[in-house]
Amino acid sequence: MRMDNERESRNVEDRRSSTGRRRGRMPSMGTIMMVWPFVKPLLRTKFGWAVIAVAAVAYFSGFNPLSLIGMSGGASKPINEIADEREAVFIKKVLTSTEEVWNDVLPKYHMRYQEPVMVLYRASTRSGCGYADAQMGPFYCPVDRKVYLDLGFFDELANRHNAAGDFAQAYVLSHEIGHHIQNMQGTLEKVQRLKQRWGEGSSRSNALQVKVELQADCYAGVWAKYAHVKFNLVEAGDIEEALRAASSIGDDKLQKEATGYVRPDGFTHGSSAQRVEWFKRGFTSGDLGQCDTFN
């Protein structure tokens, strides 16, 4: 993507320095209880006290000594600060492009775009929809109208799902922005009422959620269309990156990898083919009216 001349969006809450493991952060009570059986014998000798002192210095310097004995407590792997910041700058610029596109496009559909906030965090944070964890992947919270993103997801996208590339990352964000537009349209509220009536996790609720996700994919395609036409941001190979990302996180592919078989009534995001189809429909048409997955 050609993002060198794009500015970084101001609609960002960067919580990366206040979430996850930090220097000087006190260990939790759970961690203390977990290590107490190991610490207690050390308190009886001077050598033991020396070991504790070294471990404490290491911990407050940012290294978790528990990782040496396989008890890291789920701490995330070390962060490449330079790469992390480079990705943060890039995704902030992508957010700007979504703002520019939707501020220009939505008035054609008699809507005024309300710019959402993107929250960047590490490991975990709080959202208007409750606890946010990196394992959840990127998500949009309709309660506080914010997109939550742990940049570590992009590593997983590249390494686990073989979907590397800057436009693949842009697709992920534009999909979540698609949910924001659905929220503005009242779609998410209507869907949630129906899911509550039918029961969360039921086959009918799952099928309805698939329609929500595929429409967000289509909206992401519409954004990509205008980002290319109006701002010349899309380079050769970018759309292929987005399609590869959409295909790699289809429900059928993820289920097959996890369990060895596919269960369509458990789909919540759509198959790989469906996700690719709806993104392409949005990109080809550039028309929100072509993104009606519900009819």
C-alpha positions in Angstrom: 0.0 0.0 0.0 1.2 3.5 -0.8 0.9 5.1 2.7 4.0 7.3 2.8 2.1 10.5 2.4 -0.9 9.5 4.5 -1.2 11.1 8.0 -1.8 9.1 11.2 -5.3 9.2 12.5 -6.0 11.1 15.7 -8.8 8.7 16.6 -6.5 6.3 18.4 -6.1 5.3 22.1 -2.7 3.8 22.3 -2.7 1.6 25.4 0.3 -0.5 24.5 2.4 1.0 27.3 -0.2 0.4 29.9 -1.3 -3.1 29.1 0.5 -6.4 29.1 3.7 -6.9 31.0 5.5 -3.7 31.9 8.7 -2.8 33.7 8.1 -2.1 37.4 4.6 -3.8 37.4 3.9 -5.6 40.6 3.2 -9.3 40.2 -0.4 -10.4 40.7 -1.6 -12.3 43.8 -2.1 -15.3 41.6 1.5 -15.2 40.5 2.7 -14.8 44.1 0.6 -17.9 45.1 2.0 -19.9 42.2 5.6 -19.3 43.0 5.4 -19.4 46.8 6.2 -23.2 47.1 9.5 -22.4 45.2 10.3 -19.2 47.1 9.6 -20.5 50.7 12.7 -22.9 50.8 14.9 -20.2 49.4 14.2 -17.9 52.4 16.1 -20.3 54.7 19.6 -19.6 53.2 21.7 -16.7 52.2 22.1 -18.2 48.8 18.4 -18.5 48.5 18.0 -14.8 49.3 20.6 -14.0 46.6 18.6 -16.0 44.1 15.4 -14.2 45.0 17.2 -10.8 44.6 18.5 -11.7 41.2 15.0 -13.0 40.1 13.4 -9.8 41.4 15.8 -7.5 39.5 15.2 -9.6 36.3 11.4 -9.4 36.8 11.3 -5.6 37.2 13.6 -5.3 34.2 11.0 -6.9 32.0 12.1 -10.5 32.0 9.9 -13.2 33.6 12.2 -15.7 35.4 9.3 -18.2 35.6 9.8 -18.8 31.9 13.0 -20.7 32.8 11.0 -23.4 34.5 8.0 -23.4 32.1 5.7 -21.3 34.3 5.4 -18.0 32.4 1.8 -17.7 33.3 0.8 -17.1 29.7 3.0 -14.1 29.3 3.3 -13.0 25.7 6.5 -13.5 23.8 9.1 -10.6 23.7 7.9 -7.7 21.6 10.1 -6.3 18.8 9.6 -2.6 19.8 10.7 -1.2 16.4 8.5 -3.5 14.3 5.6 -3.0 16.7 5.9 0.8 16.3 6.2 0.5 12.6 3.0 -1.6 12.5 1.2 0.9 14.8 2.1 3.8 12.5 0.9 1.9 9.5 -2.4 0.9 11.0 -3.1 4.4 12.2 -2.6 5.6 8.6 -5.0 2.9 7.4 -7.5 4.2 9.9 -7.1 7.6 8.3 -7.9 6.2 4.9 -11.1 4.6 6.2 -12.1 8.0 7.6 -11.4 9.7 4.3 -13.3 7.1 2.3 -16.4 6.8 4.5 -16.7 10.5 5.1 -16.9 10.9 1.3 -19.0 7.8 0.5 -21.6 7.6 3.2 -23.4 10.9 2.4 -24.3 9.3 -0.9 -26.4 6.9 1.2 -27.9 9.7 3.3 -25.6 8.9 6.2 -23.0 11.1 8.1 -20.0 9.1 9.1 -19.2 9.1 12.8 -15.5 8.3 13.1 -14.8 5.5 15.6 -11.8 5.2 17.9 -9.2 2.4 17.4 -7.6 1.1 20.7 -4.2 -0.4 20.4 -3.2 -2.7 23.3 -1.0 -5.5 24.3 -2.1 -8.8 26.0 -5.3 -7.5 27.6 -7.4 -4.4 28.3 -10.9 -3.3 29.1 -13.6 -2.5 26.5 -17.2 -1.3 26.7 -18.1 -4.9 25.9 -16.0 -6.3 28.8 -12.6 -7.9 29.1 -10.5 -7.8 25.9 -7.8 -10.4 25.4 -5.3 -10.8 22.5 -6.6 -14.3 22.0 -9.9 -12.9 21.0 -8.4 -11.3 17.9 -9.4 -7.8 16.6 -13.0 -6.9 17.4 -15.5 -4.0 17.3 -17.4 -3.1 20.4 -20.8 -1.4 19.5 -21.2 -0.2 23.1 -18.3 2.2 23.1 -17.9 2.3 19.3 -14.3 1.4 19.4 -12.1 -1.1 17.4 -9.8 -3.1 19.7 -6.6 -4.4 18.2 -3.5 -6.2 19.6 -0.8 -5.9 16.9 0.4 -9.4 17.7 -2.6 -10.6 15.7 -0.7 -9.6 12.5 2.1 -12.0 13.4 -0.4 -14.8 13.8 -2.0 -13.8 10.5 1.3 -14.1 8.8 2.9 -17.1 10.6 -0.1 -19.3 11.4 -2.4 -18.4 8.5 0.1 -17.6 5.8 -1.5 -14.3 5.2 1.3 -11.8 5.5 1.4 -8.3 3.9 0.4 -4.8 4.7 -2.9 -4.9 2.8 -3.9 -8.1 4.7 -3.5 -6.0 7.8 -5.6 -3.2 6.2 -8.3 -5.7 5.3 -8.5 -6.8 9.0 -9.1 -3.2 10.2 -11.4 -2.3 7.3 -13.6 -5.3 8.2 -13.9 -4.1 11.8 -14.8 -0.6 10.5 -17.4 -2.4 8.5 -19.0 -3.5 11.7 -19.0 0.2 12.9 -21.0 1.1 9.8 -23.4 -1.7 10.6 -23.7 -0.3 14.0 -24.5 3.2 12.6 -27.2 1.6 10.4 -28.8 -0.2 13.3 -28.0 -3.6 11.9 -26.0 -4.9 14.9 -28.8 -3.9 17.4 -31.4 -5.8 15.3 -29.2 -8.8 15.0 -28.5 -8.9 18.7 -32.2 -8.8 19.6 -32.8 -11.8 17.3 -29.9 -13.7 18.7 -31.1 -13.2 22.2 -34.5 -14.5 21.2 -33.1 -17.6 19.5 -30.3 -18.2 22.0 -26.6 -17.4 21.6 -24.7 -20.2 19.9 -27.8 -21.8 18.3 -27.6 -22.7 14.7 -30.0 -19.9 13.7 -28.0 -17.3 15.7 -24.7 -18.6 14.1 -26.2 -18.3 10.6 -27.3 -14.8 11.3 -23.9 -13.8 12.6 -22.3 -15.2 9.4 -24.5 -12.7 7.5 -23.2 -9.9 9.7 -19.5 -10.9 9.1 -19.9 -11.3 5.4 -21.5 -7.9 5.1 -18.5 -6.4 6.9 -16.3 -8.2 4.4 -18.2 -6.6 1.6 -17.9 -3.2 3.2 -14.2 -3.8 3.5 -14.2 -4.4 -0.3 -16.1 -1.1 -0.9 -13.4 0.7 1.2 -10.7 -0.9 -0.9 -12.4 0.1 -4.1 -12.5 3.8 -3.1 -9.0 3.7 -1.5 -7.8 2.7 -4.9 -9.9 5.0 -7.1 -9.7 8.1 -5.0 -6.4 8.0 -3.3 -4.3 5.5 -5.3 -3.3 3.6 -2.2 -3.6 0.1 -3.6 -0.6 -1.4 -5.3 -0.3 -4.5 -7.5 -0.8 -7.6 -5.3 -2.6 -5.8 -2.5 -6.1 -7.2 -3.4 -4.6 -10.7 -3.6 -3.2 -10.2 0.0 -6.7 -9.3 1.2 -8.3 -12.2 -0.5 -5.6 -14.6 0.9 -6.3 -13.2 4.4 -10.1 -13.6 4.0 -9.6 -17.1 2.8 -7.2 -18.1 5.5 -9.6 -17.2 8.3 -12.8 -18.8 6.9 -14.7 -20.9 9.4 -14.3 -24.1 7.3 -10.5 -23.7 7.2 -10.1 -22.9 10.8 -12.4 -25.8 11.9 -10.5 -28.2 9.7 -7.2 -27.1 11.2 -8.5 -27.4 14.8 -10.6 -30.5 14.7 -10.0 -32.2 11.3 -13.6 -31.8 10.1 -16.0 -29.1 9.1 -19.3 -28.3 10.9 -21.3 -25.7 9.0 -23.8 -25.1 11.7 -21.0 -23.9 13.9 -19.9 -21.2 11.4 -19.9 -17.7 12.7 -17.9 -15.8 10.1 -18.5 -17.7 6.9 -16.5 -20.1 4.8 -13.3 -19.1 3.0 -15.1 -19.0 -0.3 -17.9 -16.9 1.1 -15.5 -14.4 2.6 -13.6 -14.0 -0.6 -16.8 -13.7 -2.6 -18.3 -10.9 -0.5 -15.0 -8.9 -0.3 -14.7 -9.2 -4.1 -18.4 -8.1 -4.6 -17.7 -5.0 -2.5 -14.5 -4.2 -4.3 -15.9 -4.8 -7.8 -19.1 -2.8 -7.3 -18.1 -0.1 -4.8 -21.7 -0.1 -3.8 -23.1 -0.7 -0.3 -26.3 -1.7 -1.9 -24.6 -4.8 -3.3 -23.6 -5.9 0.3 -27.1 -7.0 1.5 -26.2 -10.5 2.8 -29.5 -10.7 4.7 -31.8 -11.0 1.6 
